[in-house]
Amino acid sequence: MKNLKALTPQAWVAMALAIVAAATFITGMIIPPPGEVHPSIIQGIGLMIILVAIFFAWDAVIRGLNTKFEHGKTKITVSQKPTSENEKDS
């Protein structure tokens, strides 16, 4: 429980979006016709997952971690904060 209290609002929003995405997919599988998910549902879930990644990256930036964004092939990298000036350059 101690770790949950330390979460930032960005992390809470990201977790909520992940739950909504999962619930949307499950609902899409249940609603008639069962087993068929409309392409708009898949697209909406994909957008929610992208928002989850953005909110978690935002949370990492606020916590002071090194965060790297790339647009080509879409990469988001989060690593621990460097401990010395020499590590920042490499």
mmCIF file as gemmi writes it, N, C-alpha and C atoms, coordinates in Angstrom:
data_model
loop_
_atom_site.group_PDB
_atom_site.id
_atom_site.type_symbol
_atom_site.label_atom_id
_atom_site.label_alt_id
_atom_site.label_comp_id
_atom_site.label_asym_id
_atom_site.label_entity_id
_atom_site.label_seq_id
_atom_site.pdbx_PDB_ins_code
_atom_site.Cartn_x
_atom_site.Cartn_y
_atom_site.Cartn_z
_atom_site.occupancy
_atom_site.B_iso_or_equiv
_atom_site.pdbx_formal_charge
_atom_site.auth_seq_id
_atom_site.auth_asym_id
_atom_site.pdbx_PDB_model_num
ATOM 1 N N . MET Axp A 1 ? 0.814 -1.207 0 1 0 ? 1 A 1
ATOM 2 C CA . MET Axp A 1 ? 0 0 0 1 0 ? 1 A 1
ATOM 3 C C . MET Axp A 1 ? 0.851 1.262 0 1 0 ? 1 A 1
ATOM 4 N N . LYS Axp A 2 ? 2.052 1.17 0.569 1 0 ? 2 A 1
ATOM 5 C CA . LYS Axp A 2 ? 2.909 2.346 0.638 1 0 ? 2 A 1
ATOM 6 C C . LYS Axp A 2 ? 3.293 2.831 -0.762 1 0 ? 2 A 1
ATOM 7 N N . ASN Axp A 3 ? 3.528 1.894 -1.696 1 0 ? 3 A 1
ATOM 8 C CA . ASN Axp A 3 ? 3.885 2.273 -3.063 1 0 ? 3 A 1
ATOM 9 C C . ASN Axp A 3 ? 2.717 2.92 -3.798 1 0 ? 3 A 1
ATOM 10 N N . LEU Axp A 4 ? 1.495 2.491 -3.512 1 0 ? 4 A 1
ATOM 11 C CA . LEU Axp A 4 ? 0.336 3.096 -4.167 1 0 ? 4 A 1
ATOM 12 C C . LEU Axp A 4 ? 0.151 4.552 -3.766 1 0 ? 4 A 1
ATOM 13 N N . LYS Axp A 5 ? 0.493 4.888 -2.525 1 0 ? 5 A 1
ATOM 14 C CA . LYS Axp A 5 ? 0.366 6.269 -2.074 1 0 ? 5 A 1
ATOM 15 C C . LYS Axp A 5 ? 1.392 7.179 -2.736 1 0 ? 5 A 1
ATOM 16 N N . ALA Axp A 6 ? 2.504 6.598 -3.2 1 0 ? 6 A 1
ATOM 17 C CA . ALA Axp A 6 ? 3.569 7.393 -3.817 1 0 ? 6 A 1
ATOM 18 C C . ALA Axp A 6 ? 3.325 7.654 -5.302 1 0 ? 6 A 1
ATOM 19 N N . LEU Axp A 7 ? 2.277 7.085 -5.868 1 0 ? 7 A 1
ATOM 20 C CA . LEU Axp A 7 ? 2.017 7.266 -7.294 1 0 ? 7 A 1
ATOM 21 C C . LEU Axp A 7 ? 1.554 8.692 -7.604 1 0 ? 7 A 1
ATOM 22 N N . THR Axp A 8 ? 1.99 9.181 -8.752 1 0 ? 8 A 1
ATOM 23 C CA . THR Axp A 8 ? 1.597 10.52 -9.195 1 0 ? 8 A 1
ATOM 24 C C . THR Axp A 8 ? 0.246 10.436 -9.919 1 0 ? 8 A 1
ATOM 25 N N . PRO Axp A 9 ? -0.401 11.567 -10.113 1 0 ? 9 A 1
ATOM 26 C CA . PRO Axp A 9 ? -1.676 11.553 -10.858 1 0 ? 9 A 1
ATOM 27 C C . PRO Axp A 9 ? -1.531 10.966 -12.261 1 0 ? 9 A 1
ATOM 28 N N . GLN Axp A 10 ? -0.369 11.171 -12.888 1 0 ? 10 A 1
ATOM 29 C CA . GLN Axp A 10 ? -0.15 10.631 -14.229 1 0 ? 10 A 1
ATOM 30 C C . GLN Axp A 10 ? -0.193 9.101 -14.209 1 0 ? 10 A 1
ATOM 31 N N . ALA Axp A 11 ? 0.397 8.507 -13.169 1 0 ? 11 A 1
ATOM 32 C CA . ALA Axp A 11 ? 0.384 7.044 -13.067 1 0 ? 11 A 1
ATOM 33 C C . ALA Axp A 11 ? -1.035 6.536 -12.821 1 0 ? 11 A 1
ATOM 34 N N . TRP Axp A 12 ? -1.808 7.247 -12.001 1 0 ? 12 A 1
ATOM 35 C CA . TRP Axp A 12 ? -3.199 6.848 -11.756 1 0 ? 12 A 1
ATOM 36 C C . TRP Axp A 12 ? -4.018 6.91 -13.042 1 0 ? 12 A 1
ATOM 37 N N . VAL Axp A 13 ? -3.831 7.976 -13.824 1 0 ? 13 A 1
ATOM 38 C CA . VAL Axp A 13 ? -4.569 8.118 -15.085 1 0 ? 13 A 1
ATOM 39 C C . VAL Axp A 13 ? -4.162 7.009 -16.053 1 0 ? 13 A 1
ATOM 40 N N . ALA Axp A 14 ? -2.87 6.701 -16.11 1 0 ? 14 A 1
ATOM 41 C CA . ALA Axp A 14 ? -2.402 5.644 -17.003 1 0 ? 14 A 1
ATOM 42 C C . ALA Axp A 14 ? -3.007 4.298 -16.623 1 0 ? 14 A 1
ATOM 43 N N . MET Axp A 15 ? -3.049 4.001 -15.354 1 0 ? 15 A 1
ATOM 44 C CA . MET Axp A 15 ? -3.641 2.731 -14.914 1 0 ? 15 A 1
ATOM 45 C C . MET Axp A 15 ? -5.141 2.696 -15.212 1 0 ? 15 A 1
ATOM 46 N N . ALA Axp A 16 ? -5.821 3.813 -15.009 1 0 ? 16 A 1
ATOM 47 C CA . ALA Axp A 16 ? -7.25 3.879 -15.311 1 0 ? 16 A 1
ATOM 48 C C . ALA Axp A 16 ? -7.494 3.658 -16.807 1 0 ? 16 A 1
ATOM 49 N N . LEU Axp A 17 ? -6.672 4.269 -17.656 1 0 ? 17 A 1
ATOM 50 C CA . LEU Axp A 17 ? -6.82 4.086 -19.101 1 0 ? 17 A 1
ATOM 51 C C . LEU Axp A 17 ? -6.559 2.641 -19.507 1 0 ? 17 A 1
ATOM 52 N N . ALA Axp A 18 ? -5.604 1.991 -18.87 1 0 ? 18 A 1
ATOM 53 C CA . ALA Axp A 18 ? -5.33 0.585 -19.175 1 0 ? 18 A 1
ATOM 54 C C . ALA Axp A 18 ? -6.525 -0.283 -18.804 1 0 ? 18 A 1
ATOM 55 N N . ILE Axp A 19 ? -7.151 0 -17.681 1 0 ? 19 A 1
ATOM 56 C CA . ILE Axp A 19 ? -8.333 -0.755 -17.264 1 0 ? 19 A 1
ATOM 57 C C . ILE Axp A 19 ? -9.497 -0.505 -18.224 1 0 ? 19 A 1
ATOM 58 N N . VAL Axp A 20 ? -9.679 0.745 -18.64 1 0 ? 20 A 1
ATOM 59 C CA . VAL Axp A 20 ? -10.751 1.072 -19.593 1 0 ? 20 A 1
ATOM 60 C C . VAL Axp A 20 ? -10.502 0.369 -20.934 1 0 ? 20 A 1
ATOM 61 N N . ALA Axp A 21 ? -9.249 0.326 -21.382 1 0 ? 21 A 1
ATOM 62 C CA . ALA Axp A 21 ? -8.922 -0.354 -22.64 1 0 ? 21 A 1
ATOM 63 C C . ALA Axp A 21 ? -9.25 -1.842 -22.543 1 0 ? 21 A 1
ATOM 64 N N . ALA Axp A 22 ? -8.88 -2.466 -21.437 1 0 ? 22 A 1
ATOM 65 C CA . ALA Axp A 22 ? -9.18 -3.892 -21.257 1 0 ? 22 A 1
ATOM 66 C C . ALA Axp A 22 ? -10.689 -4.13 -21.196 1 0 ? 22 A 1
ATOM 67 N N . ALA Axp A 23 ? -11.394 -3.277 -20.465 1 0 ? 23 A 1
ATOM 68 C CA . ALA Axp A 23 ? -12.846 -3.417 -20.36 1 0 ? 23 A 1
ATOM 69 C C . ALA Axp A 23 ? -13.521 -3.211 -21.714 1 0 ? 23 A 1
ATOM 70 N N . THR Axp A 24 ? -13.011 -2.269 -22.505 1 0 ? 24 A 1
ATOM 71 C CA . THR Axp A 24 ? -13.569 -2.02 -23.837 1 0 ? 24 A 1
ATOM 72 C C . THR Axp A 24 ? -13.39 -3.242 -24.73 1 0 ? 24 A 1
ATOM 73 N N . PHE Axp A 25 ? -12.221 -3.862 -24.669 1 0 ? 25 A 1
ATOM 74 C CA . PHE Axp A 25 ? -11.979 -5.051 -25.486 1 0 ? 25 A 1
ATOM 75 C C . PHE Axp A 25 ? -12.88 -6.208 -25.063 1 0 ? 25 A 1
ATOM 76 N N . ILE Axp A 26 ? -12.996 -6.412 -23.757 1 0 ? 26 A 1
ATOM 77 C CA . ILE Axp A 26 ? -13.851 -7.496 -23.256 1 0 ? 26 A 1
ATOM 78 C C . ILE Axp A 26 ? -15.305 -7.244 -23.638 1 0 ? 26 A 1
ATOM 79 N N . THR Axp A 27 ? -15.748 -6.007 -23.497 1 0 ? 27 A 1
ATOM 80 C CA . THR Axp A 27 ? -17.124 -5.657 -23.876 1 0 ? 27 A 1
ATOM 81 C C . THR Axp A 27 ? -17.336 -5.862 -25.371 1 0 ? 27 A 1
ATOM 82 N N . GLY Axp A 28 ? -16.335 -5.491 -26.169 1 0 ? 28 A 1
ATOM 83 C CA . GLY Axp A 28 ? -16.438 -5.689 -27.615 1 0 ? 28 A 1
ATOM 84 C C . GLY Axp A 28 ? -16.552 -7.146 -28.003 1 0 ? 28 A 1
ATOM 85 N N . MET Axp A 29 ? -15.969 -8.045 -27.19 1 0 ? 29 A 1
ATOM 86 C CA . MET Axp A 29 ? -16.07 -9.474 -27.471 1 0 ? 29 A 1
ATOM 87 C C . MET Axp A 29 ? -17.432 -10.035 -27.067 1 0 ? 29 A 1
ATOM 88 N N . ILE Axp A 30 ? -18.089 -9.41 -26.088 1 0 ? 30 A 1
ATOM 89 C CA . ILE Axp A 30 ? -19.354 -9.936 -25.561 1 0 ? 30 A 1
ATOM 90 C C . ILE Axp A 30 ? -20.558 -9.441 -26.361 1 0 ? 30 A 1
ATOM 91 N N . ILE Axp A 31 ? -20.528 -8.165 -26.766 1 0 ? 31 A 1
ATOM 92 C CA . ILE Axp A 31 ? -21.663 -7.569 -27.483 1 0 ? 31 A 1
ATOM 93 C C . ILE Axp A 31 ? -21.861 -8.28 -28.829 1 0 ? 31 A 1
ATOM 94 N N . PRO Axp A 32 ? -23.137 -8.509 -29.213 1 0 ? 32 A 1
ATOM 95 C CA . PRO Axp A 32 ? -23.4 -9.219 -30.464 1 0 ? 32 A 1
ATOM 96 C C . PRO Axp A 32 ? -22.79 -8.499 -31.661 1 0 ? 32 A 1
ATOM 97 N N . PRO Axp A 33 ? -22.3 -9.175 -32.639 1 0 ? 33 A 1
ATOM 98 C CA . PRO Axp A 33 ? -22.092 -10.616 -32.694 1 0 ? 33 A 1
ATOM 99 C C . PRO Axp A 33 ? -20.883 -11.013 -31.842 1 0 ? 33 A 1
ATOM 100 N N . PRO Axp A 34 ? -21.048 -12.008 -30.974 1 0 ? 34 A 1
ATOM 101 C CA . PRO Axp A 34 ? -19.973 -12.399 -30.072 1 0 ? 34 A 1
ATOM 102 C C . PRO Axp A 34 ? -18.736 -12.885 -30.826 1 0 ? 34 A 1
ATOM 103 N N . GLY Axp A 35 ? -17.589 -12.512 -30.314 1 0 ? 35 A 1
ATOM 104 C CA . GLY Axp A 35 ? -16.328 -12.955 -30.909 1 0 ? 35 A 1
ATOM 105 C C . GLY Axp A 35 ? -15.815 -12.059 -32.015 1 0 ? 35 A 1
ATOM 106 N N . GLU Axp A 36 ? -16.633 -11.112 -32.497 1 0 ? 36 A 1
ATOM 107 C CA . GLU Axp A 36 ? -16.186 -10.198 -33.539 1 0 ? 36 A 1
ATOM 108 C C . GLU Axp A 36 ? -16.009 -8.814 -32.934 1 0 ? 36 A 1
ATOM 109 N N . VAL Axp A 37 ? -14.824 -8.273 -33.108 1 0 ? 37 A 1
ATOM 110 C CA . VAL Axp A 37 ? -14.54 -6.943 -32.584 1 0 ? 37 A 1
ATOM 111 C C . VAL Axp A 37 ? -14.444 -5.985 -33.77 1 0 ? 37 A 1
ATOM 112 N N . HIS Axp A 38 ? -15.241 -4.935 -33.749 1 0 ? 38 A 1
ATOM 113 C CA . HIS Axp A 38 ? -15.247 -3.954 -34.829 1 0 ? 38 A 1
ATOM 114 C C . HIS Axp A 38 ? -13.888 -3.255 -34.892 1 0 ? 38 A 1
ATOM 115 N N . PRO Axp A 39 ? -13.405 -2.952 -36.088 1 0 ? 39 A 1
ATOM 116 C CA . PRO Axp A 39 ? -12.102 -2.288 -36.216 1 0 ? 39 A 1
ATOM 117 C C . PRO Axp A 39 ? -12 -0.966 -35.449 1 0 ? 39 A 1
ATOM 118 N N . SER Axp A 40 ? -13.111 -0.268 -35.27 1 0 ? 40 A 1
ATOM 119 C CA . SER Axp A 40 ? -13.054 0.991 -34.516 1 0 ? 40 A 1
ATOM 120 C C . SER Axp A 40 ? -12.724 0.738 -33.044 1 0 ? 40 A 1
ATOM 121 N N . ILE Axp A 41 ? -13.154 -0.419 -32.516 1 0 ? 41 A 1
ATOM 122 C CA . ILE Axp A 41 ? -12.822 -0.774 -31.135 1 0 ? 41 A 1
ATOM 123 C C . ILE Axp A 41 ? -11.319 -1.018 -31.015 1 0 ? 41 A 1
ATOM 124 N N . ILE Axp A 42 ? -10.768 -1.738 -31.98 1 0 ? 42 A 1
ATOM 125 C CA . ILE Axp A 42 ? -9.325 -2.004 -31.974 1 0 ? 42 A 1
ATOM 126 C C . ILE Axp A 42 ? -8.548 -0.696 -32.069 1 0 ? 42 A 1
ATOM 127 N N . GLN Axp A 43 ? -8.99 0.207 -32.93 1 0 ? 43 A 1
ATOM 128 C CA . GLN Axp A 43 ? -8.318 1.504 -33.077 1 0 ? 43 A 1
ATOM 129 C C . GLN Axp A 43 ? -8.423 2.309 -31.783 1 0 ? 43 A 1
ATOM 130 N N . GLY Axp A 44 ? -9.576 2.316 -31.157 1 0 ? 44 A 1
ATOM 131 C CA . GLY Axp A 44 ? -9.746 3.04 -29.893 1 0 ? 44 A 1
ATOM 132 C C . GLY Axp A 44 ? -8.877 2.48 -28.786 1 0 ? 44 A 1
ATOM 133 N N . ILE Axp A 45 ? -8.787 1.156 -28.717 1 0 ? 45 A 1
ATOM 134 C CA . ILE Axp A 45 ? -7.929 0.531 -27.708 1 0 ? 45 A 1
ATOM 135 C C . ILE Axp A 45 ? -6.466 0.889 -27.968 1 0 ? 45 A 1
ATOM 136 N N . GLY Axp A 46 ? -6.064 0.886 -29.22 1 0 ? 46 A 1
ATOM 137 C CA . GLY Axp A 46 ? -4.691 1.271 -29.566 1 0 ? 46 A 1
ATOM 138 C C . GLY Axp A 46 ? -4.38 2.695 -29.133 1 0 ? 46 A 1
ATOM 139 N N . LEU Axp A 47 ? -5.318 3.599 -29.349 1 0 ? 47 A 1
ATOM 140 C CA . LEU Axp A 47 ? -5.11 4.986 -28.923 1 0 ? 47 A 1
ATOM 141 C C . LEU Axp A 47 ? -5.018 5.097 -27.405 1 0 ? 47 A 1
ATOM 142 N N . MET Axp A 48 ? -5.841 4.327 -26.689 1 0 ? 48 A 1
ATOM 143 C CA . MET Axp A 48 ? -5.765 4.36 -25.222 1 0 ? 48 A 1
ATOM 144 C C . MET Axp A 48 ? -4.434 3.812 -24.726 1 0 ? 48 A 1
ATOM 145 N N . ILE Axp A 49 ? -3.92 2.775 -25.367 1 0 ? 49 A 1
ATOM 146 C CA . ILE Axp A 49 ? -2.634 2.215 -24.969 1 0 ? 49 A 1
ATOM 147 C C . ILE Axp A 49 ? -1.505 3.208 -25.248 1 0 ? 49 A 1
ATOM 148 N N . ILE Axp A 50 ? -1.604 3.94 -26.344 1 0 ? 50 A 1
ATOM 149 C CA . ILE Axp A 50 ? -0.611 4.993 -26.618 1 0 ? 50 A 1
ATOM 150 C C . ILE Axp A 50 ? -0.677 6.055 -25.524 1 0 ? 50 A 1
ATOM 151 N N . LEU Axp A 51 ? -1.885 6.444 -25.118 1 0 ? 51 A 1
ATOM 152 C CA . LEU Axp A 51 ? -2.015 7.414 -24.028 1 0 ? 51 A 1
ATOM 153 C C . LEU Axp A 51 ? -1.435 6.879 -22.729 1 0 ? 51 A 1
ATOM 154 N N . VAL Axp A 52 ? -1.611 5.59 -22.471 1 0 ? 52 A 1
ATOM 155 C CA . VAL Axp A 52 ? -1.023 4.98 -21.277 1 0 ? 52 A 1
ATOM 156 C C . VAL Axp A 52 ? 0.494 5.133 -21.31 1 0 ? 52 A 1
ATOM 157 N N . ALA Axp A 53 ? 1.103 4.831 -22.449 1 0 ? 53 A 1
ATOM 158 C CA . ALA Axp A 53 ? 2.558 4.962 -22.576 1 0 ? 53 A 1
ATOM 159 C C . ALA Axp A 53 ? 3.004 6.407 -22.368 1 0 ? 53 A 1
ATOM 160 N N . ILE Axp A 54 ? 2.251 7.353 -22.915 1 0 ? 54 A 1
ATOM 161 C CA . ILE Axp A 54 ? 2.601 8.766 -22.76 1 0 ? 54 A 1
ATOM 162 C C . ILE Axp A 54 ? 2.494 9.191 -21.3 1 0 ? 54 A 1
ATOM 163 N N . PHE Axp A 55 ? 1.428 8.765 -20.615 1 0 ? 55 A 1
ATOM 164 C CA . PHE Axp A 55 ? 1.279 9.152 -19.214 1 0 ? 55 A 1
ATOM 165 C C . PHE Axp A 55 ? 2.358 8.524 -18.334 1 0 ? 55 A 1
ATOM 166 N N . PHE Axp A 56 ? 2.741 7.267 -18.602 1 0 ? 56 A 1
ATOM 167 C CA . PHE Axp A 56 ? 3.821 6.655 -17.828 1 0 ? 56 A 1
ATOM 168 C C . PHE Axp A 56 ? 5.155 7.345 -18.109 1 0 ? 56 A 1
ATOM 169 N N . ALA Axp A 57 ? 5.396 7.749 -19.369 1 0 ? 57 A 1
ATOM 170 C CA . ALA Axp A 57 ? 6.621 8.482 -19.683 1 0 ? 57 A 1
ATOM 171 C C . ALA Axp A 57 ? 6.608 9.844 -18.998 1 0 ? 57 A 1
ATOM 172 N N . TRP Axp A 58 ? 5.46 10.509 -18.979 1 0 ? 58 A 1
ATOM 173 C CA . TRP Axp A 58 ? 5.327 11.797 -18.299 1 0 ? 58 A 1
ATOM 174 C C . TRP Axp A 58 ? 5.634 11.624 -16.808 1 0 ? 58 A 1
ATOM 175 N N . ASP Axp A 59 ? 5.12 10.552 -16.225 1 0 ? 59 A 1
ATOM 176 C CA . ASP Axp A 59 ? 5.384 10.242 -14.826 1 0 ? 59 A 1
ATOM 177 C C . ASP Axp A 59 ? 6.887 10.05 -14.599 1 0 ? 59 A 1
ATOM 178 N N . ALA Axp A 60 ? 7.564 9.365 -15.519 1 0 ? 60 A 1
ATOM 179 C CA . ALA Axp A 60 ? 9.001 9.138 -15.394 1 0 ? 60 A 1
ATOM 180 C C . ALA Axp A 60 ? 9.773 10.45 -15.462 1 0 ? 60 A 1
ATOM 181 N N . VAL Axp A 61 ? 9.342 11.351 -16.332 1 0 ? 61 A 1
ATOM 182 C CA . VAL Axp A 61 ? 10.003 12.661 -16.432 1 0 ? 61 A 1
ATOM 183 C C . VAL Axp A 61 ? 9.831 13.435 -15.133 1 0 ? 61 A 1
ATOM 184 N N . ILE Axp A 62 ? 8.638 13.41 -14.561 1 0 ? 62 A 1
ATOM 185 C CA . ILE Axp A 62 ? 8.382 14.121 -13.311 1 0 ? 62 A 1
ATOM 186 C C . ILE Axp A 62 ? 9.234 13.545 -12.181 1 0 ? 62 A 1
ATOM 187 N N . ARG Axp A 63 ? 9.432 12.22 -12.191 1 0 ? 63 A 1
ATOM 188 C CA . ARG Axp A 63 ? 10.252 11.581 -11.162 1 0 ? 63 A 1
ATOM 189 C C . ARG Axp A 63 ? 11.751 11.811 -11.379 1 0 ? 63 A 1
ATOM 190 N N . GLY Axp A 64 ? 12.139 12.405 -12.489 1 0 ? 64 A 1
ATOM 191 C CA . GLY Axp A 64 ? 13.537 12.735 -12.741 1 0 ? 64 A 1
ATOM 192 C C . GLY Axp A 64 ? 14.325 11.641 -13.432 1 0 ? 64 A 1
ATOM 193 N N . LEU Axp A 65 ? 13.643 10.683 -14.062 1 0 ? 65 A 1
ATOM 194 C CA . LEU Axp A 65 ? 14.337 9.625 -14.786 1 0 ? 65 A 1
ATOM 195 C C . LEU Axp A 65 ? 14.666 10.096 -16.198 1 0 ? 65 A 1
ATOM 196 N N . ASN Axp A 66 ? 15.698 9.504 -16.783 1 0 ? 66 A 1
ATOM 197 C CA . ASN Axp A 66 ? 16.033 9.821 -18.165 1 0 ? 66 A 1
ATOM 198 C C . ASN Axp A 66 ? 14.984 9.212 -19.076 1 0 ? 66 A 1
ATOM 199 N N . THR Axp A 67 ? 14.398 10.026 -19.927 1 0 ? 67 A 1
ATOM 200 C CA . THR Axp A 67 ? 13.357 9.564 -20.829 1 0 ? 67 A 1
ATOM 201 C C . THR Axp A 67 ? 13.716 9.983 -22.242 1 0 ? 67 A 1
ATOM 202 N N . LYS Axp A 68 ? 13.622 9.04 -23.175 1 0 ? 68 A 1
ATOM 203 C CA . LYS Axp A 68 ? 13.961 9.32 -24.562 1 0 ? 68 A 1
ATOM 204 C C . LYS Axp A 68 ? 12.779 8.943 -25.439 1 0 ? 68 A 1
ATOM 205 N N . PHE Axp A 69 ? 12.361 9.859 -26.305 1 0 ? 69 A 1
ATOM 206 C CA . PHE Axp A 69 ? 11.263 9.621 -27.227 1 0 ? 69 A 1
ATOM 207 C C . PHE Axp A 69 ? 11.824 9.592 -28.645 1 0 ? 69 A 1
ATOM 208 N N . GLU Axp A 70 ? 11.37 8.656 -29.456 1 0 ? 70 A 1
ATOM 209 C CA . GLU Axp A 70 ? 11.733 8.599 -30.869 1 0 ? 70 A 1
ATOM 210 C C . GLU Axp A 70 ? 10.447 8.484 -31.673 1 0 ? 70 A 1
ATOM 211 N N . HIS Axp A 71 ? 10.398 9.125 -32.808 1 0 ? 71 A 1
ATOM 212 C CA . HIS Axp A 71 ? 9.173 9.093 -33.604 1 0 ? 71 A 1
ATOM 213 C C . HIS Axp A 71 ? 9.169 7.947 -34.615 1 0 ? 71 A 1
ATOM 214 N N . GLY Axp A 72 ? 10.28 7.727 -35.31 1 0 ? 72 A 1
ATOM 215 C CA . GLY Axp A 72 ? 10.351 6.644 -36.283 1 0 ? 72 A 1
ATOM 216 C C . GLY Axp A 72 ? 10.264 5.299 -35.58 1 0 ? 72 A 1
ATOM 217 N N . LYS Axp A 73 ? 9.291 4.476 -35.935 1 0 ? 73 A 1
ATOM 218 C CA . LYS Axp A 73 ? 9.015 3.183 -35.3 1 0 ? 73 A 1
ATOM 219 C C . LYS Axp A 73 ? 8.599 3.336 -33.836 1 0 ? 73 A 1
ATOM 220 N N . THR Axp A 74 ? 8.339 4.526 -33.385 1 0 ? 74 A 1
ATOM 221 C CA . THR Axp A 74 ? 7.785 4.866 -32.072 1 0 ? 74 A 1
ATOM 222 C C . THR Axp A 74 ? 8.44 4.118 -30.921 1 0 ? 74 A 1
ATOM 223 N N . LYS Axp A 75 ? 9.445 4.71 -30.322 1 0 ? 75 A 1
ATOM 224 C CA . LYS Axp A 75 ? 10.129 4.13 -29.166 1 0 ? 75 A 1
ATOM 225 C C . LYS Axp A 75 ? 10.056 5.11 -27.997 1 0 ? 75 A 1
ATOM 226 N N . ILE Axp A 76 ? 9.821 4.594 -26.809 1 0 ? 76 A 1
ATOM 227 C CA . ILE Axp A 76 ? 9.884 5.382 -25.578 1 0 ? 76 A 1
ATOM 228 C C . ILE Axp A 76 ? 10.801 4.622 -24.64 1 0 ? 76 A 1
ATOM 229 N N . THR Axp A 77 ? 11.916 5.244 -24.251 1 0 ? 77 A 1
ATOM 230 C CA . THR Axp A 77 ? 12.89 4.588 -23.394 1 0 ? 77 A 1
ATOM 231 C C . THR Axp A 77 ? 12.993 5.35 -22.083 1 0 ? 77 A 1
ATOM 232 N N . VAL Axp A 78 ? 12.921 4.623 -20.977 1 0 ? 78 A 1
ATOM 233 C CA . VAL Axp A 78 ? 13.049 5.224 -19.65 1 0 ? 78 A 1
ATOM 234 C C . VAL Axp A 78 ? 14.163 4.488 -18.922 1 0 ? 78 A 1
ATOM 235 N N . SER Axp A 79 ? 15.125 5.243 -18.371 1 0 ? 79 A 1
ATOM 236 C CA . SER Axp A 79 ? 16.213 4.617 -17.625 1 0 ? 79 A 1
ATOM 237 C C . SER Axp A 79 ? 16.465 5.398 -16.345 1 0 ? 79 A 1
ATOM 238 N N . GLN Axp A 80 ? 17.258 4.816 -15.46 1 0 ? 80 A 1
ATOM 239 C CA . GLN Axp A 80 ? 17.582 5.468 -14.195 1 0 ? 80 A 1
ATOM 240 C C . GLN Axp A 80 ? 18.372 6.739 -14.438 1 0 ? 80 A 1
ATOM 241 N N . LYS Axp A 81 ? 18.267 7.664 -13.522 1 0 ? 81 A 1
ATOM 242 C CA . LYS Axp A 81 ? 18.987 8.921 -13.599 1 0 ? 81 A 1
ATOM 243 C C . LYS Axp A 81 ? 20.487 8.648 -13.445 1 0 ? 81 A 1
ATOM 244 N N . PRO Axp A 82 ? 21.343 9.218 -14.318 1 0 ? 82 A 1
ATOM 245 C CA . PRO Axp A 82 ? 22.777 9.002 -14.186 1 0 ? 82 A 1
ATOM 246 C C . PRO Axp A 82 ? 23.31 9.563 -12.872 1 0 ? 82 A 1
ATOM 247 N N . THR Axp A 83 ? 24.33 8.904 -12.346 1 0 ? 83 A 1
ATOM 248 C CA . THR Axp A 83 ? 24.862 9.323 -11.047 1 0 ? 83 A 1
ATOM 249 C C . THR Axp A 83 ? 26 10.32 -11.167 1 0 ? 83 A 1
ATOM 250 N N . SER Axp A 84 ? 26.618 10.419 -12.353 1 0 ? 84 A 1
ATOM 251 C CA . SER Axp A 84 ? 27.716 11.377 -12.51 1 0 ? 84 A 1
ATOM 252 C C . SER Axp A 84 ? 27.61 12.083 -13.843 1 0 ? 84 A 1
ATOM 253 N N . GLU Axp A 85 ? 28.373 13.151 -14.003 1 0 ? 85 A 1
ATOM 254 C CA . GLU Axp A 85 ? 28.36 13.931 -15.243 1 0 ? 85 A 1
ATOM 255 C C . GLU Axp A 85 ? 28.9 13.12 -16.407 1 0 ? 85 A 1
ATOM 256 N N . ASN Axp A 86 ? 29.861 12.22 -16.157 1 0 ? 86 A 1
ATOM 257 C CA . ASN Axp A 86 ? 30.444 11.41 -17.215 1 0 ? 86 A 1
ATOM 258 C C . ASN Axp A 86 ? 29.422 10.465 -17.834 1 0 ? 86 A 1
ATOM 259 N N . GLU Axp A 87 ? 28.513 9.946 -17.047 1 0 ? 87 A 1
ATOM 260 C CA . GLU Axp A 87 ? 27.509 9.029 -17.563 1 0 ? 87 A 1
ATOM 261 C C . GLU Axp A 87 ? 26.468 9.728 -18.414 1 0 ? 87 A 1
ATOM 262 N N . LYS Axp A 88 ? 26.265 11.034 -18.175 1 0 ? 88 A 1
ATOM 263 C CA . LYS Axp A 88 ? 25.294 11.776 -18.97 1 0 ? 88 A 1
ATOM 264 C C . LYS Axp A 88 ? 25.737 11.899 -20.419 1 0 ? 88 A 1
ATOM 265 N N . ASP Axp A 89 ? 27.043 12.015 -20.654 1 0 ? 89 A 1
ATOM 266 C CA . ASP Axp A 89 ? 27.553 12.213 -22.007 1 0 ? 89 A 1
ATOM 267 C C . ASP Axp A 89 ? 27.546 10.921 -22.819 1 0 ? 89 A 1
ATOM 268 N N . SER Axp A 90 ? 27.556 9.784 -22.177 1 0 ? 90 A 1
ATOM 269 C CA . SER Axp A 90 ? 27.627 8.534 -22.93 1 0 ? 90 A 1
ATOM 270 C C . SER Axp A 90 ? 26.272 8.005 -23.304 1 0 ? 90 A 1
